[in-house]
Amino acid sequence: MDHRIVNITLDERMGVRRSPEVEHERAVAIYDLLEDNHFAPHGDFTGPFVLHLGIEENTRLIFEVYDRTACERLCSIVLPLVPFRKLVKDYFLVCESYFEAIRTASPSQIEAIDMGRRGLHNEGAELLRERLSGKIEVDYDTSRRLFTLLCVLHVRG
C-alpha cells in the first residue's frame, strides 16, 4: 500500500499544554491513523508518506507531505481555516459538555451528548474531505482522524 501515511507530526511550536482529555484524543487519532489510512496526494507521488500538520498565522491549515524518510518534501497543501471555525468551536463546546457529563450525568444524557459530538465530528470530517478534494484523496476514517488533529491544533491551552 503506497497511498498511506506512515508517520505524522503536529506543529508543536506554540508549546501549548493540553488537557489530559485532549492529549488522549490526539494520541488515539494518531495511533488509529497510522494503523489504517488512505492518503493519496494528487500528482506523481509515490508513498508511503510522512505528514506534518500545522496551523499558520491562525488562518491556514498546512499539510506538508514528505517522502517516507521525511527528507524530501513532496508537496504542501494549504487550506483556509475560515470554513472550519464555527464547526470546531461548536465541537469544542460539545466536547466540554461531554467530558463534564461523564463525571455527573446519567447514561442517557451522556449518550445524547455523545451523539451530538459524533455528529459534529462527522460533519467536520466531511468538510475536510470536500476541502481536500482535488488535492489529496482520503477515505472517511482518515478524514475523521485528521479532523481530530485539526481540532487538537486549535487548542490554545
JOZIVEN-V360652 format. One record per pair of residues at least 24 apart in sequence whose ideal C-beta (glycine too) atoms are under 10 Angstrom apart, sorted by the first residue. I is the first residue (numbers start at 0). J is the second residue. Records with the same first field share a line. If there is no record, write none. Layout:
# JOZIVEN-V360652
I = J + J
This chain:
# JOZIVEN-V360652
0 = 35 + 36 + 37 + 38 + 46 + 47
1 = 38 + 39 + 44 + 45 + 46 + 47 + 48 + 67
2 = 36 + 37 + 38 + 39 + 40 + 44 + 45 + 46 + 47 + 48 + 135 + 136 + 137 + 138
3 = 32 + 33 + 35 + 36 + 37 + 38 + 39 + 46 + 47 + 48 + 67 + 141
4 = 29 + 32 + 33 + 36 + 37 + 38 + 46 + 47 + 48 + 49 + 50 + 64 + 67 + 137 + 141 + 144 + 145
5 = 33 + 36 + 38 + 46 + 47 + 48 + 49 + 50 + 67 + 69
6 = 33 + 47 + 48 + 49 + 50 + 51 + 65 + 67 + 68 + 69
7 = 32 + 33 + 36 + 38 + 48 + 49 + 50 + 51 + 52 + 144 + 145 + 148
8 = 49 + 50 + 51 + 52 + 53 + 63 + 65 + 69
9 = 50 + 51 + 52 + 53 + 54 + 148 + 149 + 151 + 152
10 = 51 + 52 + 53 + 54 + 55 + 61 + 63 + 152
11 = 53 + 152
12 = 53 + 54
13 = 53 + 54 + 152 + 154 + 155 + 156
14 = 156
15 = 151 + 152 + 153 + 154 + 155 + 156
16 = 154 + 156
17 = 151 + 154 + 155 + 156
18 = 95 + 98 + 154 + 156
19 = 98
20 = 94 + 95 + 97 + 98 + 101
21 = 91 + 94 + 98 + 147 + 150 + 151 + 153 + 154 + 156
22 = 151 + 154
24 = 94 + 147 + 148 + 150 + 151 + 154
25 = 147 + 148 + 150 + 151 + 152 + 154
26 = 151
27 = 144 + 147
28 = 143 + 144 + 145 + 146 + 147 + 148 + 149 + 150 + 151
29 = 144 + 147 + 148 + 151
30 = 144
31 = 140 + 141 + 143 + 144 + 147
32 = 140 + 141 + 143 + 144 + 145 + 147 + 148
33 = 144
34 = 140 + 144
35 = 138 + 140 + 141 + 144
36 = 137 + 138 + 140 + 141 + 142 + 144 + 145
37 = 136 + 137 + 138 + 139 + 140 + 141 + 142
38 = 62 + 64 + 131 + 135 + 136 + 137 + 138 + 141 + 142 + 145
39 = 135 + 136 + 137 + 138 + 141
40 = 64 + 73 + 74 + 75 + 76 + 131 + 134 + 135 + 136 + 137
41 = 74 + 76 + 131 + 132 + 133 + 134 + 135 + 136
42 = 73 + 74 + 134 + 135
43 = 73
44 = 73 + 74 + 135
45 = 73
46 = 73
48 = 73 + 74 + 135
49 = 73
50 = 76 + 135 + 145 + 148
51 = 75
52 = 145 + 148 + 149 + 151 + 152
53 = 152
54 = 80 + 149 + 152 + 153
55 = 80
56 = 80
57 = 84 + 153 + 155
58 = 84
60 = 127 + 130 + 131 + 145 + 148 + 149 + 152 + 153
61 = 152
62 = 131 + 134 + 135 + 145
64 = 134 + 135
74 = 134 + 135
76 = 130 + 131 + 134 + 135
77 = 134
78 = 126 + 127 + 130 + 131 + 134 + 135 + 149
79 = 130
80 = 149 + 152 + 153
82 = 126 + 127 + 129 + 130
83 = 123 + 126 + 127 + 130 + 146 + 149 + 150 + 153
84 = 153
86 = 119 + 120 + 122 + 123 + 126 + 127 + 146 + 149 + 150
87 = 119 + 123 + 146 + 149 + 150 + 152 + 153 + 154
88 = 153
89 = 115 + 116 + 119 + 122 + 123
90 = 115 + 116 + 118 + 119 + 120 + 122 + 123 + 146 + 147 + 149 + 150 + 153
91 = 119 + 150 + 153 + 154
92 = 116 + 119
93 = 117 + 118 + 119 + 120
94 = 119 + 120 + 150
117 = 143
119 = 146 + 150
120 = 146 + 147 + 150
121 = 146
122 = 146
123 = 147 + 149 + 150
124 = 149
